[in-house]
Amino acid sequence: MIDRLSHVRNWIFDLDNTLYPASADLFAHIDRRMTAFIAELLSVDLVQAHRIQKAYFIGHGTTLAGLMAEHQVDPHAFLAYVHDIEMDVLQADAPLVAALARLPGRKLVFTNGDGPYALKVLERLGLGGSFEAVHDIHAMNLRPKPQPEAYAGLCAAFDLDPRESLFVEDMARNLKPAKAIGMTTVWVDNGSEQAPDADRSYIDFHIHALAPWLEQILETP
């Protein structure tokens, strides 16, 4: 392990577009189902529904949070609907499996999705046995990243010292609260960021793909 990361005992990873490439475009299928859900719920066309969806994402952290706040949507019904997608675009990632296995310490998934969906994705990637646990939107009491409570809840649930923890995310804004409590932050800049922010001072490592970076930091000097 490189000296700069010798303090890390807890390796925390976002799921979508972080543990698999954004080029898989899996979220596009989820995105379309979110739009369809909103169109049906609010009796609007797909263009208006998509506009509402993105406004909720920006304003509330997730589309679901916005729907719950504005329309009292049942989160279980919403998540079951939007995650009912085919995952044949995902393939097992042997290099990532091997690199994760070499990391010293605990490994966790921290996702705004729900557990059943996360486990399906991990199985498709060959990562079913790579993580201690998945901390999902329900474990966050439906208060998603980037709300500070989500990070505090994660640390409390697994007795994590944030100063000994590293968090990897494709959404840069979700790294800011992690940095604020002392975590080392890694941004997977792969084009999936939807809320550009000129301030990137809270990012410690700026990468473009996860497996090559893990292999790099694990190389023996």
Solvent accessible surface area in square Angstrom, and as a share of the most:
residue,aa,sasa,rsa
1,M,61,0.27
2,I,54,0.27
3,D,131,0.68
4,R,143,0.52
5,L,1,0.01
6,S,66,0.43
7,H,70,0.31
8,V,4,0.02
9,R,125,0.46
10,N,8,0.04
11,W,0,0.00
12,I,0,0.00
13,F,0,0.00
14,D,12,0.06
15,L,0,0.00
16,D,25,0.13
17,N,17,0.09
18,T,5,0.03
19,L,3,0.01
20,Y,5,0.02
21,P,83,0.52
22,A,24,0.18
23,S,102,0.66
24,A,21,0.16
25,D,83,0.43
26,L,0,0.00
27,F,58,0.24
28,A,25,0.19
29,H,65,0.29
30,I,1,0.01
31,D,22,0.11
32,R,139,0.51
33,R,67,0.25
34,M,23,0.10
35,T,12,0.07
36,A,35,0.27
37,F,35,0.15
38,I,0,0.00
39,A,15,0.11
40,E,143,0.64
41,L,74,0.37
42,L,48,0.24
43,S,105,0.68
44,V,47,0.27
45,D,93,0.48
46,L,112,0.56
47,V,103,0.59
48,Q,67,0.30
49,A,0,0.00
50,H,74,0.33
51,R,139,0.51
52,I,31,0.15
53,Q,1,0.01
54,K,53,0.22
55,A,60,0.47
56,Y,30,0.11
57,F,31,0.13
58,I,91,0.46
59,G,60,0.58
60,H,61,0.27
61,G,6,0.06
62,T,18,0.11
63,T,5,0.03
64,L,10,0.05
65,A,14,0.11
66,G,0,0.00
67,L,0,0.00
68,M,53,0.24
69,A,60,0.47
70,E,90,0.40
71,H,63,0.28
72,Q,144,0.64
73,V,15,0.08
74,D,77,0.40
75,P,18,0.11
76,H,117,0.52
77,A,52,0.41
78,F,2,0.01
79,L,9,0.04
80,A,69,0.54
81,Y,79,0.30
82,V,0,0.00
83,H,17,0.08
84,D,95,0.49
85,I,27,0.14
86,E,137,0.61
87,M,16,0.07
88,D,103,0.54
89,V,65,0.37
90,L,3,0.01
91,Q,143,0.63
92,A,77,0.60
93,D,39,0.20
94,A,73,0.57
95,P,74,0.46
96,L,3,0.01
97,V,47,0.27
98,A,55,0.43
99,A,2,0.01
100,L,1,0.01
101,A,79,0.61
102,R,133,0.48
103,L,6,0.03
104,P,70,0.44
105,G,45,0.43
106,R,82,0.30
107,K,28,0.12
108,L,0,0.00
109,V,0,0.00
110,F,1,0.00
111,T,3,0.02
112,N,35,0.18
113,G,9,0.08
114,D,15,0.08
115,G,13,0.13
116,P,92,0.58
117,Y,2,0.01
118,A,0,0.00
119,L,100,0.50
120,K,98,0.42
121,V,0,0.00
122,L,4,0.02
123,E,119,0.53
124,R,104,0.38
125,L,4,0.02
126,G,39,0.37
127,L,0,0.00
128,G,40,0.38
129,G,82,0.79
130,S,22,0.14
131,F,29,0.12
132,E,94,0.42
133,A,29,0.22
134,V,36,0.20
135,H,8,0.04
136,D,17,0.09
137,I,3,0.01
138,H,60,0.27
139,A,52,0.40
140,M,11,0.05
141,N,120,0.62
142,L,46,0.23
143,R,115,0.42
144,P,0,0.00
145,K,2,0.01
146,P,33,0.21
147,Q,50,0.22
148,P,93,0.58
149,E,80,0.36
150,A,1,0.01
151,Y,1,0.00
152,A,62,0.48
153,G,30,0.29
154,L,0,0.00
155,C,16,0.10
156,A,85,0.66
157,A,63,0.49
158,F,36,0.15
159,D,129,0.67
160,L,11,0.06
161,D,44,0.23
162,P,30,0.19
163,R,171,0.62
164,E,69,0.31
165,S,0,0.00
166,L,0,0.00
167,F,0,0.00
168,V,0,0.00
169,E,1,0.00
170,D,4,0.02
171,M,21,0.09
172,A,0,0.00
173,R,41,0.15
174,N,11,0.06
175,L,0,0.00
176,K,102,0.43
177,P,20,0.13
178,A,0,0.00
179,K,75,0.32
180,A,87,0.68
181,I,70,0.36
182,G,34,0.33
183,M,2,0.01
184,T,15,0.09
185,T,0,0.00
186,V,0,0.00
187,W,17,0.06
188,V,3,0.02
189,D,37,0.19
190,N,44,0.22
191,G,70,0.68
192,S,19,0.12
193,E,30,0.14
194,Q,72,0.32
195,A,21,0.16
196,P,117,0.73
197,D,52,0.27
198,A,111,0.86
199,D,60,0.31
200,R,69,0.25
201,S,96,0.62
202,Y,11,0.04
203,I,26,0.13
204,D,40,0.21
205,F,22,0.09
206,H,104,0.46
207,I,15,0.08
208,H,127,0.57
209,A,49,0.38
210,L,10,0.05
211,A,14,0.11
212,P,80,0.50
213,W,18,0.06
214,L,0,0.00
215,E,69,0.31
216,Q,114,0.51
217,I,2,0.01
218,L,14,0.07
219,E,109,0.49
220,T,121,0.70
221,P,155,0.98
